[in-house]
Amino acid sequence: MSNDSTEIKLVMGYIRPDKLADVKESLAEAGAPSLTVTNVSGRGSQPAKKGQWRGEEYTVDLHEKVKIECVVADIPAEDVVDAIAEGAQTGEKGDGKVFVLPVESAQQIRTGNTGPDAV
């Protein structure tokens, strides 16, 4: 693997599904090279919702979210975090969270490039 001094970071954001378009636009403006999007469910500080179906009451405490992952080496991870937060913010509970993790190594399958060159 490459011993290049450039650090590789994984930025993961959990956001509301309806804010995905805004976050994608913010990431494009920040120059984020690529992203992976996954539909997930989870619970945090957002309150549970109650509903009724066929006369029975039920509680929904797992809310639909979108998980965004960006691996970056050539732009600062903080710029990606700021772009996700800017695009996802509504000011209400349940806006989501962003995490940054170090990436130990990376290899691009097609070319065999390793380290920051693989990103």
C-alpha positions, 0 to 999 in steps of 0.5 A, a space after each residue: 500500500 502507498 505510504 503517501 502522507 495524504 490521509 483518507 477519510 470516510 465521511 458518513 452522514 445520516 439524513 432525512 430522505 427528503 433532503 438528499 437532493 439538497 445534500 447532493 447539490 451541496 456535495 457537488 459544490 464542495 467538490 466531493 468526488 463520489 458518494 454512496 447512498 443507502 436507505 436505512 432506518 434508525 432512531 435517535 432524538 426524533 420522537 416516535 410517531 403514533 398512528 392507527 390502522 384498522 382500529 389498532 394503534 401502533 408506534 413507529 420509533 424507527 424512522 426512515 433515513 438515508 446514509 451517505 458515504 463519501 471517501 475523500 483524500 484530495 479535499 478536506 473531510 471538514 468541507 464534506 461534513 459542512 456540505 452535508 450539514 448545510 444541505 440536510 439542516 431543517 432546524 428540527 429534531 431528526 436532521 441527522 448526524 455526520 461522522 468522520 472515520 480514518 481509512 487505513 487503506 484503499 485499493 481501486 480494483 480496476 487499476 490496482 491503484 492504492 492509497 489516495 490514488 485509489 480514491 
